[in-house]
């Protein structure tokens, strides 16, 4: 478990086979398509419209800078 420093939010790992939400599975598959062989897609690869609309208000897209010493928020839902 880790703590996301800017907000003190705990980040927990969950096995992907434990994901039982069709919306999250769809979002994960979309994300994996953008990643290709990389760990994460570039911002240019991301098209938020491709995600299930019900998830957009719950999402946050953050660039990790300086090996985690800084962050840039690209998008945050309502």
mmCIF file of the N, C-alpha and C atoms, coordinates in Angstrom:
data_MODEL
# 
_entry.id   MODEL 
# 
loop_
_atom_site.group_PDB 
_atom_site.id 
_atom_site.type_symbol 
_atom_site.label_atom_id 
_atom_site.label_alt_id 
_atom_site.label_comp_id 
_atom_site.label_asym_id 
_atom_site.label_entity_id 
_atom_site.label_seq_id 
_atom_site.pdbx_PDB_ins_code 
_atom_site.Cartn_x 
_atom_site.Cartn_y 
_atom_site.Cartn_z 
_atom_site.occupancy 
_atom_site.B_iso_or_equiv 
_atom_site.pdbx_formal_charge 
_atom_site.auth_seq_id 
_atom_site.auth_comp_id 
_atom_site.auth_asym_id 
_atom_site.auth_atom_id 
_atom_site.pdbx_PDB_model_num 
ATOM 1   N N  . UNK A 1 1  ? 0.854   -1.172  0.000   1.00 0.00 ? 1  UNK A N  1 
ATOM 2   C CA . UNK A 1 1  ? 0.000   0.000   0.000   1.00 0.00 ? 1  UNK A CA 1 
ATOM 3   C C  . UNK A 1 1  ? 0.900   1.235   0.000   1.00 0.00 ? 1  UNK A C  1 
ATOM 4   N N  . UNK A 1 2  ? 0.463   2.247   -0.698  1.00 0.00 ? 2  UNK A N  1 
ATOM 5   C CA . UNK A 1 2  ? 1.203   3.501   -0.775  1.00 0.00 ? 2  UNK A CA 1 
ATOM 6   C C  . UNK A 1 2  ? 0.255   4.649   -0.485  1.00 0.00 ? 2  UNK A C  1 
ATOM 7   N N  . UNK A 1 3  ? 0.818   5.803   -0.220  1.00 0.00 ? 3  UNK A N  1 
ATOM 8   C CA . UNK A 1 3  ? 0.013   6.997   0.015   1.00 0.00 ? 3  UNK A CA 1 
ATOM 9   C C  . UNK A 1 3  ? 0.318   7.993   -1.087  1.00 0.00 ? 3  UNK A C  1 
ATOM 10  N N  . UNK A 1 4  ? -0.726  8.485   -1.759  1.00 0.00 ? 4  UNK A N  1 
ATOM 11  C CA . UNK A 1 4  ? -0.596  9.513   -2.792  1.00 0.00 ? 4  UNK A CA 1 
ATOM 12  C C  . UNK A 1 4  ? -0.432  10.833  -2.055  1.00 0.00 ? 4  UNK A C  1 
ATOM 13  N N  . UNK A 1 5  ? 0.790   11.316  -1.976  1.00 0.00 ? 5  UNK A N  1 
ATOM 14  C CA . UNK A 1 5  ? 1.163   12.426  -1.104  1.00 0.00 ? 5  UNK A CA 1 
ATOM 15  C C  . UNK A 1 5  ? 0.307   13.692  -1.230  1.00 0.00 ? 5  UNK A C  1 
ATOM 16  N N  . UNK A 1 6  ? -0.031  14.150  -2.450  1.00 0.00 ? 6  UNK A N  1 
ATOM 17  C CA . UNK A 1 6  ? -0.765  15.416  -2.511  1.00 0.00 ? 6  UNK A CA 1 
ATOM 18  C C  . UNK A 1 6  ? -2.084  15.416  -1.741  1.00 0.00 ? 6  UNK A C  1 
ATOM 19  N N  . UNK A 1 7  ? -2.706  14.260  -1.599  1.00 0.00 ? 7  UNK A N  1 
ATOM 20  C CA . UNK A 1 7  ? -4.004  14.222  -0.937  1.00 0.00 ? 7  UNK A CA 1 
ATOM 21  C C  . UNK A 1 7  ? -4.047  13.270  0.245   1.00 0.00 ? 7  UNK A C  1 
ATOM 22  N N  . UNK A 1 8  ? -2.969  12.546  0.493   1.00 0.00 ? 8  UNK A N  1 
ATOM 23  C CA . UNK A 1 8  ? -2.964  11.591  1.584   1.00 0.00 ? 8  UNK A CA 1 
ATOM 24  C C  . UNK A 1 8  ? -3.887  10.408  1.338   1.00 0.00 ? 8  UNK A C  1 
ATOM 25  N N  . UNK A 1 9  ? -4.179  10.105  0.090   1.00 0.00 ? 9  UNK A N  1 
ATOM 26  C CA . UNK A 1 9  ? -5.081  9.019   -0.266  1.00 0.00 ? 9  UNK A CA 1 
ATOM 27  C C  . UNK A 1 9  ? -4.294  7.711   -0.305  1.00 0.00 ? 9  UNK A C  1 
ATOM 28  N N  . UNK A 1 10 ? -4.818  6.685   0.334   1.00 0.00 ? 10 UNK A N  1 
ATOM 29  C CA . UNK A 1 10 ? -4.179  5.375   0.277   1.00 0.00 ? 10 UNK A CA 1 
ATOM 30  C C  . UNK A 1 10 ? -4.451  4.730   -1.073  1.00 0.00 ? 10 UNK A C  1 
ATOM 31  N N  . UNK A 1 11 ? -3.419  4.168   -1.657  1.00 0.00 ? 11 UNK A N  1 
ATOM 32  C CA . UNK A 1 11 ? -3.534  3.468   -2.927  1.00 0.00 ? 11 UNK A CA 1 
ATOM 33  C C  . UNK A 1 11 ? -3.312  1.988   -2.635  1.00 0.00 ? 11 UNK A C  1 
ATOM 34  N N  . UNK A 1 12 ? -4.276  1.169   -2.990  1.00 0.00 ? 12 UNK A N  1 
ATOM 35  C CA . UNK A 1 12 ? -4.174  -0.272  -2.759  1.00 0.00 ? 12 UNK A CA 1 
ATOM 36  C C  . UNK A 1 12 ? -4.163  -1.004  -4.083  1.00 0.00 ? 12 UNK A C  1 
ATOM 37  N N  . UNK A 1 13 ? -3.447  -2.098  -4.095  1.00 0.00 ? 13 UNK A N  1 
ATOM 38  C CA . UNK A 1 13 ? -3.396  -2.937  -5.285  1.00 0.00 ? 13 UNK A CA 1 
ATOM 39  C C  . UNK A 1 13 ? -4.492  -3.988  -5.207  1.00 0.00 ? 13 UNK A C  1 
ATOM 40  N N  . UNK A 1 14 ? -5.139  -4.222  -6.339  1.00 0.00 ? 14 UNK A N  1 
ATOM 41  C CA . UNK A 1 14 ? -6.195  -5.209  -6.424  1.00 0.00 ? 14 UNK A CA 1 
ATOM 42  C C  . UNK A 1 14 ? -5.893  -6.087  -7.633  1.00 0.00 ? 14 UNK A C  1 
ATOM 43  N N  . UNK A 1 15 ? -5.967  -7.406  -7.491  1.00 0.00 ? 15 UNK A N  1 
ATOM 44  C CA . UNK A 1 15 ? -5.749  -8.255  -8.661  1.00 0.00 ? 15 UNK A CA 1 
ATOM 45  C C  . UNK A 1 15 ? -6.799  -7.951  -9.728  1.00 0.00 ? 15 UNK A C  1 
ATOM 46  N N  . UNK A 1 16 ? -6.370  -7.888  -10.972 1.00 0.00 ? 16 UNK A N  1 
ATOM 47  C CA . UNK A 1 16 ? -7.302  -7.551  -12.051 1.00 0.00 ? 16 UNK A CA 1 
ATOM 48  C C  . UNK A 1 16 ? -8.432  -8.549  -12.175 1.00 0.00 ? 16 UNK A C  1 
ATOM 49  N N  . UNK A 1 17 ? -8.178  -9.809  -11.834 1.00 0.00 ? 17 UNK A N  1 
ATOM 50  C CA . UNK A 1 17 ? -9.257  -10.785 -11.931 1.00 0.00 ? 17 UNK A CA 1 
ATOM 51  C C  . UNK A 1 17 ? -10.315 -10.597 -10.845 1.00 0.00 ? 17 UNK A C  1 
ATOM 52  N N  . UNK A 1 18 ? -10.047 -9.705  -9.884  1.00 0.00 ? 18 UNK A N  1 
ATOM 53  C CA . UNK A 1 18 ? -11.035 -9.388  -8.848  1.00 0.00 ? 18 UNK A CA 1 
ATOM 54  C C  . UNK A 1 18 ? -11.969 -8.258  -9.288  1.00 0.00 ? 18 UNK A C  1 
ATOM 55  N N  . UNK A 1 19 ? -11.678 -7.629  -10.419 1.00 0.00 ? 19 UNK A N  1 
ATOM 56  C CA . UNK A 1 19 ? -12.500 -6.530  -10.907 1.00 0.00 ? 19 UNK A CA 1 
ATOM 57  C C  . UNK A 1 19 ? -13.817 -7.100  -11.439 1.00 0.00 ? 19 UNK A C  1 
ATOM 58  N N  . UNK A 1 20 ? -14.911 -6.675  -10.856 1.00 0.00 ? 20 UNK A N  1 
ATOM 59  C CA . UNK A 1 20 ? -16.205 -7.233  -11.277 1.00 0.00 ? 20 UNK A CA 1 
ATOM 60  C C  . UNK A 1 20 ? -17.146 -6.171  -11.831 1.00 0.00 ? 20 UNK A C  1 
ATOM 61  N N  . UNK A 1 21 ? -16.611 -5.069  -12.274 1.00 0.00 ? 21 UNK A N  1 
ATOM 62  C CA . UNK A 1 21 ? -17.411 -3.998  -12.855 1.00 0.00 ? 21 UNK A CA 1 
ATOM 63  C C  . UNK A 1 21 ? -17.184 -3.960  -14.363 1.00 0.00 ? 21 UNK A C  1 
ATOM 64  N N  . UNK A 1 22 ? -18.270 -4.093  -15.123 1.00 0.00 ? 22 UNK A N  1 
ATOM 65  C CA . UNK A 1 22 ? -18.157 -4.029  -16.583 1.00 0.00 ? 22 UNK A CA 1 
ATOM 66  C C  . UNK A 1 22 ? -17.590 -2.688  -17.034 1.00 0.00 ? 22 UNK A C  1 
ATOM 67  N N  . UNK A 1 23 ? -17.989 -1.607  -16.362 1.00 0.00 ? 23 UNK A N  1 
ATOM 68  C CA . UNK A 1 23 ? -17.483 -0.280  -16.729 1.00 0.00 ? 23 UNK A CA 1 
ATOM 69  C C  . UNK A 1 23 ? -15.977 -0.193  -16.507 1.00 0.00 ? 23 UNK A C  1 
ATOM 70  N N  . UNK A 1 24 ? -15.497 -0.699  -15.367 1.00 0.00 ? 24 UNK A N  1 
ATOM 71  C CA . UNK A 1 24 ? -14.062 -0.658  -15.093 1.00 0.00 ? 24 UNK A CA 1 
ATOM 72  C C  . UNK A 1 24 ? -13.286 -1.564  -16.036 1.00 0.00 ? 24 UNK A C  1 
ATOM 73  N N  . UNK A 1 25 ? -13.850 -2.726  -16.356 1.00 0.00 ? 25 UNK A N  1 
ATOM 74  C CA . UNK A 1 25 ? -13.190 -3.609  -17.310 1.00 0.00 ? 25 UNK A CA 1 
ATOM 75  C C  . UNK A 1 25 ? -13.077 -2.953  -18.679 1.00 0.00 ? 25 UNK A C  1 
ATOM 76  N N  . UNK A 1 26 ? -14.136 -2.279  -19.103 1.00 0.00 ? 26 UNK A N  1 
ATOM 77  C CA . UNK A 1 26 ? -14.106 -1.570  -20.384 1.00 0.00 ? 26 UNK A CA 1 
ATOM 78  C C  . UNK A 1 26 ? -13.049 -0.468  -20.370 1.00 0.00 ? 26 UNK A C  1 
ATOM 79  N N  . UNK A 1 27 ? -12.994 0.285   -19.279 1.00 0.00 ? 27 UNK A N  1 
ATOM 80  C CA . UNK A 1 27 ? -12.001 1.356   -19.150 1.00 0.00 ? 27 UNK A CA 1 
ATOM 81  C C  . UNK A 1 27 ? -10.584 0.776   -19.146 1.00 0.00 ? 27 UNK A C  1 
ATOM 82  N N  . UNK A 1 28 ? -10.383 -0.323  -18.438 1.00 0.00 ? 28 UNK A N  1 
ATOM 83  C CA . UNK A 1 28 ? -9.068  -0.957  -18.384 1.00 0.00 ? 28 UNK A CA 1 
ATOM 84  C C  . UNK A 1 28 ? -8.631  -1.437  -19.764 1.00 0.00 ? 28 UNK A C  1 
ATOM 85  N N  . UNK A 1 29 ? -9.533  -2.042  -20.504 1.00 0.00 ? 29 UNK A N  1 
ATOM 86  C CA . UNK A 1 29 ? -9.189  -2.517  -21.844 1.00 0.00 ? 29 UNK A CA 1 
ATOM 87  C C  . UNK A 1 29 ? -8.848  -1.352  -22.770 1.00 0.00 ? 29 UNK A C  1 
ATOM 88  N N  . UNK A 1 30 ? -9.580  -0.258  -22.636 1.00 0.00 ? 30 UNK A N  1 
ATOM 89  C CA . UNK A 1 30 ? -9.285  0.946   -23.421 1.00 0.00 ? 30 UNK A CA 1 
ATOM 90  C C  . UNK A 1 30 ? -7.892  1.456   -23.081 1.00 0.00 ? 30 UNK A C  1 
ATOM 91  N N  . UNK A 1 31 ? -7.593  1.540   -21.778 1.00 0.00 ? 31 UNK A N  1 
ATOM 92  C CA . UNK A 1 31 ? -6.288  2.018   -21.300 1.00 0.00 ? 31 UNK A CA 1 
ATOM 93  C C  . UNK A 1 31 ? -5.172  1.128   -21.837 1.00 0.00 ? 31 UNK A C  1 
ATOM 94  N N  . UNK A 1 32 ? -5.356  -0.187  -21.754 1.00 0.00 ? 32 UNK A N  1 
ATOM 95  C CA . UNK A 1 32 ? -4.338  -1.115  -22.225 1.00 0.00 ? 32 UNK A CA 1 
ATOM 96  C C  . UNK A 1 32 ? -4.086  -0.935  -23.723 1.00 0.00 ? 32 UNK A C  1 
ATOM 97  N N  . UNK A 1 33 ? -5.134  -0.646  -24.480 1.00 0.00 ? 33 UNK A N  1 
ATOM 98  C CA . UNK A 1 33 ? -4.976  -0.392  -25.905 1.00 0.00 ? 33 UNK A CA 1 
ATOM 99  C C  . UNK A 1 33 ? -4.105  0.820   -26.178 1.00 0.00 ? 33 UNK A C  1 
ATOM 100 N N  . UNK A 1 34 ? -4.250  1.847   -25.365 1.00 0.00 ? 34 UNK A N  1 
ATOM 101 C CA . UNK A 1 34 ? -3.423  3.049   -25.521 1.00 0.00 ? 34 UNK A CA 1 
ATOM 102 C C  . UNK A 1 34 ? -1.982  2.792   -25.096 1.00 0.00 ? 34 UNK A C  1 
ATOM 103 N N  . UNK A 1 35 ? -1.785  1.938   -24.110 1.00 0.00 ? 35 UNK A N  1 
ATOM 104 C CA . UNK A 1 35 ? -0.438  1.664   -23.585 1.00 0.00 ? 35 UNK A CA 1 
ATOM 105 C C  . UNK A 1 35 ? 0.434   0.930   -24.599 1.00 0.00 ? 35 UNK A C  1 
ATOM 106 N N  . UNK A 1 36 ? -0.150  -0.041  -25.277 1.00 0.00 ? 36 UNK A N  1 
ATOM 107 C CA . UNK A 1 36 ? 0.680   -0.889  -26.132 1.00 0.00 ? 36 UNK A CA 1 
ATOM 108 C C  . UNK A 1 36 ? 1.692   -1.613  -25.259 1.00 0.00 ? 36 UNK A C  1 
ATOM 109 N N  . UNK A 1 37 ? 2.965   -1.517  -25.598 1.00 0.00 ? 37 UNK A N  1 
ATOM 110 C CA . UNK A 1 37 ? 4.031   -2.178  -24.834 1.00 0.00 ? 37 UNK A CA 1 
ATOM 111 C C  . UNK A 1 37 ? 4.567   -1.289  -23.708 1.00 0.00 ? 37 UNK A C  1 
ATOM 112 N N  . UNK A 1 38 ? 4.046   -0.068  -23.600 1.00 0.00 ? 38 UNK A N  1 
ATOM 113 C CA . UNK A 1 38 ? 4.541   0.866   -22.581 1.00 0.00 ? 38 UNK A CA 1 
ATOM 114 C C  . UNK A 1 38 ? 3.810   0.665   -21.256 1.00 0.00 ? 38 UNK A C  1 
ATOM 115 N N  . UNK A 1 39 ? 4.362   1.203   -20.191 1.00 0.00 ? 39 UNK A N  1 
ATOM 116 C CA . UNK A 1 39 ? 3.745   1.128   -18.864 1.00 0.00 ? 39 UNK A CA 1 
ATOM 117 C C  . UNK A 1 39 ? 2.473   1.976   -18.793 1.00 0.00 ? 39 UNK A C  1 
ATOM 118 N N  . UNK A 1 40 ? 2.475   3.092   -19.489 1.00 0.00 ? 40 UNK A N  1 
ATOM 119 C CA . UNK A 1 40 ? 1.321   3.988   -19.520 1.00 0.00 ? 40 UNK A CA 1 
ATOM 120 C C  . UNK A 1 40 ? 1.327   4.727   -20.857 1.00 0.00 ? 40 UNK A C  1 
ATOM 121 N N  . UNK A 1 41 ? 0.156   5.169   -21.307 1.00 0.00 ? 41 UNK A N  1 
ATOM 122 C CA . UNK A 1 41 ? 0.120   5.930   -22.565 1.00 0.00 ? 41 UNK A CA 1 
ATOM 123 C C  . UNK A 1 41 ? 0.606   7.357   -22.345 1.00 0.00 ? 41 UNK A C  1 
ATOM 124 N N  . UNK A 1 42 ? 0.961   8.019   -23.431 1.00 0.00 ? 42 UNK A N  1 
ATOM 125 C CA . UNK A 1 42 ? 1.243   9.446   -23.344 1.00 0.00 ? 42 UNK A CA 1 
ATOM 126 C C  . UNK A 1 42 ? -0.095  10.188  -23.341 1.00 0.00 ? 42 UNK A C  1 
ATOM 127 N N  . UNK A 1 43 ? -0.094  11.406  -22.905 1.00 0.00 ? 43 UNK A N  1 
ATOM 128 C CA . UNK A 1 43 ? -1.331  12.197  -22.878 1.00 0.00 ? 43 UNK A CA 1 
ATOM 129 C C  . UNK A 1 43 ? -1.928  12.307  -24.279 1.00 0.00 ? 43 UNK A C  1 
ATOM 130 N N  . UNK A 1 44 ? -1.090  12.383  -25.307 1.00 0.00 ? 44 UNK A N  1 
ATOM 131 C CA . UNK A 1 44 ? -1.576  12.476  -26.688 1.00 0.00 ? 44 UNK A CA 1 
ATOM 132 C C  . UNK A 1 44 ? -2.345  11.228  -27.117 1.00 0.00 ? 44 UNK A C  1 
ATOM 133 N N  . UNK A 1 45 ? -2.036  10.095  -26.482 1.00 0.00 ? 45 UNK A N  1 
ATOM 134 C CA . UNK A 1 45 ? -2.719  8.846   -26.821 1.00 0.00 ? 45 UNK A CA 1 
ATOM 135 C C  . UNK A 1 45 ? -4.102  8.740   -26.187 1.00 0.00 ? 45 UNK A C  1 
ATOM 136 N N  . UNK A 1 46 ? -4.340  9.514   -25.154 1.00 0.00 ? 46 UNK A N  1 
ATOM 137 C CA . UNK A 1 46 ? -5.574  9.389   -24.363 1.00 0.00 ? 46 UNK A CA 1 
ATOM 138 C C  . UNK A 1 46 ? -6.713  10.171  -25.014 1.00 0.00 ? 46 UNK A C  1 
ATOM 139 N N  . UNK A 1 47 ? -7.847  9.506   -25.126 1.00 0.00 ? 47 UNK A N  1 
ATOM 140 C CA . UNK A 1 47 ? -9.069  10.142  -25.622 1.00 0.00 ? 47 UNK A CA 1 
ATOM 141 C C  . UNK A 1 47 ? -10.152 9.855   -24.583 1.00 0.00 ? 47 UNK A C  1 
ATOM 142 N N  . UNK A 1 48 ? -10.387 10.801  -23.691 1.00 0.00 ? 48 UNK A N  1 
ATOM 143 C CA . UNK A 1 48 ? -11.311 10.565  -22.581 1.00 0.00 ? 48 UNK A CA 1 
ATOM 144 C C  . UNK A 1 48 ? -12.714 10.195  -23.046 1.00 0.00 ? 48 UNK A C  1 
ATOM 145 N N  . UNK A 1 49 ? -13.095 10.621  -24.239 1.00 0.00 ? 49 UNK A N  1 
ATOM 146 C CA . UNK A 1 49 ? -14.419 10.296  -24.763 1.00 0.00 ? 49 UNK A CA 1 
ATOM 147 C C  . UNK A 1 49 ? -14.579 8.786   -24.948 1.00 0.00 ? 49 UNK A C  1 
ATOM 148 N N  . UNK A 1 50 ? -13.467 8.062   -25.069 1.00 0.00 ? 50 UNK A N  1 
ATOM 149 C CA . UNK A 1 50 ? -13.530 6.615   -25.264 1.00 0.00 ? 50 UNK A CA 1 
ATOM 150 C C  . UNK A 1 50 ? -13.908 5.862   -23.984 1.00 0.00 ? 50 UNK A C  1 
ATOM 151 N N  . UNK A 1 51 ? -13.770 6.510   -22.831 1.00 0.00 ? 51 UNK A N  1 
ATOM 152 C CA . UNK A 1 51 ? -14.141 5.862   -21.575 1.00 0.00 ? 51 UNK A CA 1 
ATOM 153 C C  . UNK A 1 51 ? -15.660 5.855   -21.407 1.00 0.00 ? 51 UNK A C  1 
ATOM 154 N N  . UNK A 1 52 ? -16.184 4.904   -20.645 1.00 0.00 ? 52 UNK A N  1 
ATOM 155 C CA . UNK A 1 52 ? -17.626 4.900   -20.370 1.00 0.00 ? 52 UNK A CA 1 
ATOM 156 C C  . UNK A 1 52 ? -18.024 6.237   -19.717 1.00 0.00 ? 52 UNK A C  1 
ATOM 157 N N  . UNK A 1 53 ? -19.022 6.925   -20.236 1.00 0.00 ? 53 UNK A N  1 
ATOM 158 C CA . UNK A 1 53 ? -19.404 8.243   -19.714 1.00 0.00 ? 53 UNK A CA 1 
ATOM 159 C C  . UNK A 1 53 ? -19.686 8.255   -18.214 1.00 0.00 ? 53 UNK A C  1 
ATOM 160 N N  . UNK A 1 54 ? -20.192 7.173   -17.674 1.00 0.00 ? 54 UNK A N  1 
ATOM 161 C CA . UNK A 1 54 ? -20.502 7.133   -16.236 1.00 0.00 ? 54 UNK A CA 1 
ATOM 162 C C  . UNK A 1 54 ? -19.244 7.254   -15.376 1.00 0.00 ? 54 UNK A C  1 
ATOM 163 N N  . UNK A 1 55 ? -18.073 6.940   -15.942 1.00 0.00 ? 55 UNK A N  1 
ATOM 164 C CA . UNK A 1 55 ? -16.831 7.007   -15.165 1.00 0.00 ? 55 UNK A CA 1 
ATOM 165 C C  . UNK A 1 55 ? -16.173 8.380   -15.203 1.00 0.00 ? 55 UNK A C  1 
ATOM 166 N N  . UNK A 1 56 ? -16.465 9.186   -16.208 1.00 0.00 ? 56 UNK A N  1 
ATOM 167 C CA . UNK A 1 56 ? -15.780 10.472  -16.363 1.00 0.00 ? 56 UNK A CA 1 
ATOM 168 C C  . UNK A 1 56 ? -15.867 11.371  -15.127 1.00 0.00 ? 56 UNK A C  1 
ATOM 169 N N  . UNK A 1 57 ? -17.011 11.485  -14.444 1.00 0.00 ? 57 UNK A N  1 
ATOM 170 C CA . UNK A 1 57 ? -17.041 12.341  -13.255 1.00 0.00 ? 57 UNK A CA 1 
ATOM 171 C C  . UNK A 1 57 ? -16.178 11.815  -12.107 1.00 0.00 ? 57 UNK A C  1 
ATOM 172 N N  . UNK A 1 58 ? -15.789 10.556  -12.156 1.00 0.00 ? 58 UNK A N  1 
ATOM 173 C CA . UNK A 1 58 ? -15.025 9.936   -11.078 1.00 0.00 ? 58 UNK A CA 1 
ATOM 174 C C  . UNK A 1 58 ? -13.530 9.889   -11.355 1.00 0.00 ? 58 UNK A C  1 
ATOM 175 N N  . UNK A 1 59 ? -13.126 10.302  -12.544 1.00 0.00 ? 59 UNK A N  1 
ATOM 176 C CA . UNK A 1 59 ? -11.740 10.129  -12.977 1.00 0.00 ? 59 UNK A CA 1 
ATOM 177 C C  . UNK A 1 59 ? -10.861 11.314  -12.647 1.00 0.00 ? 59 UNK A C  1 
ATOM 178 N N  . UNK A 1 60 ? -9.575  11.004  -12.505 1.00 0.00 ? 60 UNK A N  1 
ATOM 179 C CA . UNK A 1 60 ? -8.526  12.007  -12.411 1.00 0.00 ? 60 UNK A CA 1 
ATOM 180 C C  . UNK A 1 60 ? -7.361  11.516  -13.261 1.00 0.00 ? 60 UNK A C  1 
ATOM 181 N N  . UNK A 1 61 ? -6.824  12.397  -14.090 1.00 0.00 ? 61 UNK A N  1 
ATOM 182 C CA . UNK A 1 61 ? -5.653  12.069  -14.893 1.00 0.00 ? 61 UNK A CA 1 
ATOM 183 C C  . UNK A 1 61 ? -4.523  12.957  -14.403 1.00 0.00 ? 61 UNK A C  1 
ATOM 184 N N  . UNK A 1 62 ? -3.436  12.315  -13.974 1.00 0.00 ? 62 UNK A N  1 
ATOM 185 C CA . UNK A 1 62 ? -2.315  13.037  -13.370 1.00 0.00 ? 62 UNK A CA 1 
ATOM 186 C C  . UNK A 1 62 ? -1.027  12.619  -14.054 1.00 0.00 ? 62 UNK A C  1 
ATOM 187 N N  . UNK A 1 63 ? -0.197  13.587  -14.459 1.00 0.00 ? 63 UNK A N  1 
ATOM 188 C CA . UNK A 1 63 ? 1.156   13.306  -14.929 1.00 0.00 ? 63 UNK A CA 1 
ATOM 189 C C  . UNK A 1 63 ? 2.058   13.226  -13.703 1.00 0.00 ? 63 UNK A C  1 
ATOM 190 N N  . UNK A 1 64 ? 2.868   12.197  -13.630 1.00 0.00 ? 64 UNK A N  1 
ATOM 191 C CA . UNK A 1 64 ? 3.851   12.077  -12.551 1.00 0.00 ? 64 UNK A CA 1 
ATOM 192 C C  . UNK A 1 64 ? 5.150   12.675  -13.075 1.00 0.00 ? 64 UNK A C  1 
ATOM 193 N N  . UNK A 1 65 ? 5.662   13.679  -12.374 1.00 0.00 ? 65 UNK A N  1 
ATOM 194 C CA . UNK A 1 65 ? 6.870   14.392  -12.793 1.00 0.00 ? 65 UNK A CA 1 
ATOM 195 C C  . UNK A 1 65 ? 7.990   14.196  -11.782 1.00 0.00 ? 65 UNK A C  1 
ATOM 196 N N  . UNK A 1 66 ? 9.193   14.337  -12.233 1.00 0.00 ? 66 UNK A N  1 
ATOM 197 C CA . UNK A 1 66 ? 10.373  14.271  -11.356 1.00 0.00 ? 66 UNK A CA 1 
ATOM 198 C C  . UNK A 1 66 ? 10.350  13.044  -10.459 1.00 0.00 ? 66 UNK A C  1 
ATOM 199 N N  . UNK A 1 67 ? 10.082  11.887  -11.073 1.00 0.00 ? 67 UNK A N  1 
ATOM 200 C CA . UNK A 1 67 ? 10.065  10.615  -10.334 1.00 0.00 ? 67 UNK A CA 1 
ATOM 201 C C  . UNK A 1 67 ? 9.121   10.637  -9.138  1.00 0.00 ? 67 UNK A C  1 
ATOM 202 N N  . UNK A 1 68 ? 8.021   11.338  -9.266  1.00 0.00 ? 68 UNK A N  1 
ATOM 203 C CA . UNK A 1 68 ? 7.016   11.366  -8.205  1.00 0.00 ? 68 UNK A CA 1 
ATOM 204 C C  . UNK A 1 68 ? 7.148   12.528  -7.245  1.00 0.00 ? 68 UNK A C  1 
ATOM 205 N N  . UNK A 1 69 ? 8.100   13.414  -7.480  1.00 0.00 ? 69 UNK A N  1 
ATOM 206 C CA . UNK A 1 69 ? 8.249   14.576  -6.599  1.00 0.00 ? 69 UNK A CA 1 
ATOM 207 C C  . UNK A 1 69 ? 7.270   15.692  -6.947  1.00 0.00 ? 69 UNK A C  1 
ATOM 208 N N  . UNK A 1 70 ? 6.657   15.608  -8.124  1.00 0.00 ? 70 UNK A N  1 
ATOM 209 C CA . UNK A 1 70 ? 5.712   16.634  -8.546  1.00 0.00 ? 70 UNK A CA 1 
ATOM 210 C C  . UNK A 1 70 ? 4.660   15.979  -9.437  1.00 0.00 ? 70 UNK A C  1 
ATOM 211 N N  . UNK A 1 71 ? 3.527   16.677  -9.615  1.00 0.00 ? 71 UNK A N  1 
ATOM 212 C CA . UNK A 1 71 ? 2.413   16.154  -10.401 1.00 0.00 ? 71 UNK A CA 1 
ATOM 213 C C  . UNK A 1 71 ? 1.791   17.279  -11.207 1.00 0.00 ? 71 UNK A C  1 
ATOM 214 N N  . UNK A 1 72 ? 1.209   16.926  -12.358 1.00 0.00 ? 72 UNK A N  1 
ATOM 215 C CA . UNK A 1 72 ? 0.437   17.875  -13.156 1.00 0.00 ? 72 UNK A CA 1 
ATOM 216 C C  . UNK A 1 72 ? -0.923  17.233  -13.407 1.00 0.00 ? 72 UNK A C  1 
ATOM 217 N N  . UNK A 1 73 ? -1.967  17.916  -12.973 1.00 0.00 ? 73 UNK A N  1 
ATOM 218 C CA . UNK A 1 73 ? -3.321  17.420  -13.194 1.00 0.00 ? 73 UNK A CA 1 
ATOM 219 C C  . UNK A 1 73 ? -3.761  17.787  -14.603 1.00 0.00 ? 73 UNK A C  1 
ATOM 220 N N  . UNK A 1 74 ? -4.156  16.773  -15.374 1.00 0.00 ? 74 UNK A N  1 
ATOM 221 C CA . UNK A 1 74 ? -4.638  16.973  -16.742 1.00 0.00 ? 74 UNK A CA 1 
ATOM 222 C C  . UNK A 1 74 ? -6.172  17.048  -16.774 1.00 0.00 ? 74 UNK A C  1 
ATOM 223 N N  . UNK A 1 75 ? -6.784  16.270  -15.916 1.00 0.00 ? 75 UNK A N  1 
ATOM 224 C CA . UNK A 1 75 ? -8.254  16.207  -15.912 1.00 0.00 ? 75 UNK A CA 1 
ATOM 225 C C  . UNK A 1 75 ? -8.706  15.740  -14.542 1.00 0.00 ? 75 UNK A C  1 
ATOM 226 N N  . UNK A 1 76 ? -9.785  16.310  -14.057 1.00 0.00 ? 76 UNK A N  1 
ATOM 227 C CA . UNK A 1 76 ? -10.442 15.808  -12.859 1.00 0.00 ? 76 UNK A CA 1 
ATOM 228 C C  . UNK A 1 76 ? -11.934 15.970  -13.051 1.00 0.00 ? 76 UNK A C  1 
ATOM 229 N N  . UNK A 1 77 ? -12.645 14.894  -12.732 1.00 0.00 ? 77 UNK A N  1 
ATOM 230 C CA . UNK A 1 77 ? -14.088 14.912  -12.911 1.00 0.00 ? 77 UNK A CA 1 
ATOM 231 C C  . UNK A 1 77 ? -14.767 15.755  -11.846 1.00 0.00 ? 77 UNK A C  1 
ATOM 232 N N  . UNK A 1 78 ? -16.079 15.755  -11.907 1.00 0.00 ? 78 UNK A N  1 
ATOM 233 C CA . UNK A 1 78 ? -16.846 16.556  -10.958 1.00 0.00 ? 78 UNK A CA 1 
ATOM 234 C C  . UNK A 1 78 ? -16.774 15.937  -9.631  1.00 0.00 ? 78 UNK A C  1 
# 
